[in-house]
Amino acid sequence: MELVTPGIGLIFWQTLTLSVILLFLIAWVMILVTNRLDATHKILWLIGTMFLPFIGPVIFFIKYSSFKKPATTLK
């Protein structure tokens, strides 16, 4: 009996698909859990990540670091 091994292309696409799904799920959990966003912004981020499944979460993670910084006050 001969074992059939998947090609490198199949492994690549499966890995890419899994990473996009994980990014999407992590972004949604972080959006729903954060207290820094009001309801309107949460809905907008959820819609944005839903319609842009790879780029949306990446943009959210870049912007999320600025959510944690305290607001600077001008003196």
SEGUVEX-626121 format. One record per residue (C-alpha): residue number from 1; x, y, z. Coordinates in steps of 0.001 Angstrom, whole numbers. Example, Ala and Ser with C-alpha at 12.3 -4.5 7.8 and 13.67 -1.06 7.14 Angstrom:
REM SEGUVEX-626121
rec n=1; c1=12300; c2=-4500; c3=7800
rec n=2; c1=13670; c2=-1060; c3=7140
//
This chain:
REM SEGUVEX-626121
rec n=1; c1=0; c2=0; c3=0
rec n=2; c1=1352; c2=3396; c3=-990
rec n=3; c1=842; c2=6477; c3=1151
rec n=4; c1=-214; c2=9625; c3=-617
rec n=5; c1=1452; c2=12776; c3=651
rec n=6; c1=-35; c2=16202; c3=-23
rec n=7; c1=1853; c2=18546; c3=-2284
rec n=8; c1=3636; c2=21621; c3=-997
rec n=9; c1=982; c2=23855; c3=-2564
rec n=10; c1=-1798; c2=22195; c3=-589
rec n=11; c1=150; c2=22510; c3=2654
rec n=12; c1=844; c2=26186; c3=1911
rec n=13; c1=-2823; c2=27034; c3=1261
rec n=14; c1=-4026; c2=25103; c3=4298
rec n=15; c1=-1525; c2=26921; c3=6519
rec n=16; c1=-2505; c2=30284; c3=5032
rec n=17; c1=-6214; c2=29562; c3=5487
rec n=18; c1=-5731; c2=28449; c3=9083
rec n=19; c1=-3689; c2=31551; c3=9931
rec n=20; c1=-6329; c2=33860; c3=8401
rec n=21; c1=-9084; c2=32128; c3=10395
rec n=22; c1=-7049; c2=32429; c3=13608
rec n=23; c1=-6315; c2=36123; c3=12960
rec n=24; c1=-10008; c2=36715; c3=12320
rec n=25; c1=-11140; c2=34954; c3=15498
rec n=26; c1=-8514; c2=36601; c3=17710
rec n=27; c1=-9410; c2=40025; c3=16323
rec n=28; c1=-13127; c2=39457; c3=16963
rec n=29; c1=-12510; c2=38357; c3=20555
rec n=30; c1=-10262; c2=41357; c3=21183
rec n=31; c1=-12812; c2=43743; c3=19640
rec n=32; c1=-15643; c2=42344; c3=21737
rec n=33; c1=-13655; c2=42285; c3=24991
rec n=34; c1=-11967; c2=45702; c3=24863
rec n=35; c1=-13406; c2=48547; c3=26924
rec n=36; c1=-11625; c2=51256; c3=24935
rec n=37; c1=-14148; c2=51139; c3=22084
rec n=38; c1=-17740; c2=52274; c3=22244
rec n=39; c1=-20515; c2=50200; c3=20670
rec n=40; c1=-20470; c2=52049; c3=17343
rec n=41; c1=-16741; c2=51568; c3=16860
rec n=42; c1=-16996; c2=47902; c3=17862
rec n=43; c1=-19644; c2=47298; c3=15211
rec n=44; c1=-17565; c2=49114; c3=12605
rec n=45; c1=-14472; c2=47060; c3=13452
rec n=46; c1=-16480; c2=43819; c3=13363
rec n=47; c1=-17909; c2=44681; c3=9939
rec n=48; c1=-14495; c2=45788; c3=8674
rec n=49; c1=-12799; c2=42582; c3=9765
rec n=50; c1=-15640; c2=40513; c3=8351
rec n=51; c1=-15448; c2=42046; c3=4861
rec n=52; c1=-11640; c2=42269; c3=4822
rec n=53; c1=-10744; c2=38932; c3=6436
rec n=54; c1=-6948; c2=39252; c3=6285
rec n=55; c1=-6272; c2=42975; c3=6020
rec n=56; c1=-8986; c2=43977; c3=8511
rec n=57; c1=-7513; c2=42110; c3=11507
rec n=58; c1=-3993; c2=43269; c3=10605
rec n=59; c1=-5168; c2=46896; c3=10571
rec n=60; c1=-6994; c2=46311; c3=13856
rec n=61; c1=-3858; c2=44901; c3=15523
rec n=62; c1=-1854; c2=47908; c3=14340
rec n=63; c1=-4497; c2=50318; c3=15646
rec n=64; c1=-5091; c2=48325; c3=18851
rec n=65; c1=-1720; c2=49322; c3=20241
rec n=66; c1=-2856; c2=52959; c3=20111
rec n=67; c1=-6063; c2=52056; c3=22024
rec n=68; c1=-3995; c2=51128; c3=25082
rec n=69; c1=-1973; c2=54343; c3=25198
rec n=70; c1=-3368; c2=56980; c3=27522
rec n=71; c1=-4644; c2=60143; c3=25919
rec n=72; c1=-2048; c2=62883; c3=25915
rec n=73; c1=-3025; c2=66222; c3=27317
rec n=74; c1=-1775; c2=69465; c3=25891
rec n=75; c1=-431; c2=71975; c3=28377
//
